[in-house]
Amino acid sequence: MDILQIIGYTASIIIAASMTLNSIVKFRWVNLVGAAIFTTYGILIHAYPVAFLNGFIVLTDIFYLMRIYTKKELFTTLEVRGSNKYLMNFLKFYDKEIQKFFPGFTYKADLNTVSFFVLRNMNVAGIFLAHKIDKKTLKVGLDFVIPQYRDYKNAKFVYKRIRNRFIEDGIEQIIVFPQSFNHVKYLKKIGFQKQEDGNYIKVLEKQSNA
């Protein structure tokens, strides 16, 4: 197998892999890489229709990624009670996905002192469940985002834009005990610090522009 064949197969595998992704953002990025390699492959073997088509795909992916990263979205929360039927159905429907990040998670309605859905342009994007373990500490039981919205915007909204709301309720820090590698990566990405006991903590600081 020569280098050109390797390039062609690599591009094919990457594009095929992009089709299996649930996240729109991840799909666009992976598809862009695959199309860019295919464009190069087409030029190298003088298959210009292949190069043209994949070059167009590259430009299309770049266009939509720019829209995703620059588009202003309306974020808000929808508070729910522990016995809310939609909440129950949501947790049941996404149970397999939830278990990937929170292995062994079981819902305990009596523990939740904070329960809300995160809405993006009025679409349900995720759910946040937590309870106070003391007057100043909030422990997260579930911070789950559905696959197509996993671009960290939800996290920025919850932990930055509405942190003053937690602070006004007397909360000074948020604590999480991660149960999966992916969850640890997520917590580090949004500024949580690991403690000696294995928990991750984020100290809340009030900001006037949050």
N, C-alpha and C positions, 0 to 999 in steps of 0.2 A: 504494500500500500504506500503510494507516494504522498508527499505533503499536500497536494491539491485534494486528494481523496480524503485525507484527514480533516482538512478545513471544511469540506463539504459535509462530511458525516457529523462533525462537531456542530455546525450550524443547524443541521436537521434535528439533532438530539436536543439542542437548546430550545428551538422553536416548539418541538413536540412537548418538552417539559413545561413551557409557558402555558400550554393549553390545559394543563392539569391544575393550575393555580386558581384558588378562589378569590384572592385579593386582586382587585383591579390594578392597584399600584404595582404590585409585584409582577403581575402579568405584563404590564406595559414595559417595565424595565427589562425583564428577561427576554421578552419578545423583541425589544429593541436591539439587545446584544446579538441575538440569533440572526436577526435581519441584517445587521451591520456586517456580520461575518459572511453571510450569504452574498451580500453586495460585493464584498471583496473577492469572494470565490468566483462570482459571475464575471468580474472584470479580469481576473487572472486567467480564466479559461476562455475569455472572449465570448461569453454567453451574455451579451448585453441586454436581452429581454429579461433574464434572471436578475441581472444587476439593477436594471431600471425598476422592476417590480419591488424588489426588496429595499431599494433606496427610497421608494415611495412609502413603504411600510415604516422605515426608520423615521422619516419626516412626520408621518402620521402619529407614531408613538410619542415623538418629541412634542408634537402639538398638544396631544391629550395630557401628557405629563405636566406640561406648563399650565394647562387649564386646571389640573388637579391641585397643583401647588400654589397657584395664584388665586384660585376661585375663593371668594368670600362665602362662607357657609354660616347659617344661623344655627347656633348651638343653644340648647336649653335643656332643662331637666323636667321630668314628670315624676313627682313623688307618688309612691303607692304604699298601701298598707300591706302588712305581712301576709294577709289572707287573700290578696288580690288574685282573681282567677286568671287574668292575662299573665301575671307574673308566674303563676304556677305552670301554665301552658308553655310559656317562653322557656323556663328552666327545663321542662321535659323535652321540648323540641330540640334544644341545643345541648342536651346532656352529654352526648359523645364528644362534642367540641370542648365543652367545659371540662370534662375529665382529662383532656390532653394537657391542660394548664393547671388544673386543680384536682389532681387524682384523689378520689375518695370523697369529693365534695358532696355533702348532703344538705339540703335546705332545712334550716331551723328558724321558723318564723318568729319565735319568741325571743331570739337573740338580736334581731335587727332593730337598731334604733335609727338607722339611716338607710333608706331604701328608695332608689330612684332609677329610672331609665334615662339614658342620655339620648337626646333626640338631635339629629342633624337634618336641617330643613324639614322638620316634622316627621322624619323617618326614624324608627327605633334603630340605634346603632350599637347600643350596649347597655349593660346593667351594672349598678354599683350597690353592693350590700355591705353594711358594716355595723359595728356596735361599739359602744363605749366600754372600755375596761376600767377606766377611772374618769374623773372629771376632765382631764386634760388630754387623754389618749383615745384615739379612735382606731380600732382594729378592723382591717378589711377582711371580710369573709369571701367576697367575690367581686372582682373587677374584670368583667368579661366583655369583649367586643366581638361582634359577629364578623366572620371572615372578610367580607367585602369592605369593611371599614377599618382594617388594621393598618393604619398609617400614622399612629401616635397622636393624631389630632384629638381624639377622645381624651387621652391621658393629659394632654396639655390643657384641655378645657377643665377637667376635673381637678387636677392638682395645681394649676396655676390661675386660671381665670375665675374660678369660684372658690379659691382657698379662703378669701375673706369671709365667706359664708360659714365655713367651718370654724374659723377663728372667733367670729361673733358668737358662736355657740360654746365658746370656751376651749375649743380644741387647739392644742399647741403642737401636737405631733400625730402622725399617722404611722401605724405599725402593720407590717405584713409578714407572714411566715410563708415563704415560697415553697412550693411542693414539686416544682419541675424546673428543668434547665431553661426552657423557654421563658418561664415566669421570672427567673433570676435575671435574664438578659433584659427583659422588659423593665424591671424595677431599676436596674442600673441606668438604663437609658433615660429614665424620667427623674433621676436624681436621688433615689433611695440609697442609704448607706447601710452596709452590713454591720451587725452587732455581734458581740462574742457569743451570744446565745443562739445565733443563727437567724434571728429576725432581721428584717430590713426596716429602717426608720427614715421618715422624711419629716424634718422640722418645718413647721409652717411659719412664714414671716409675712406679715401684712404689708401689702403694697397698695398705694393709692391708685395705680394704673392697672391693677390685676383684673 
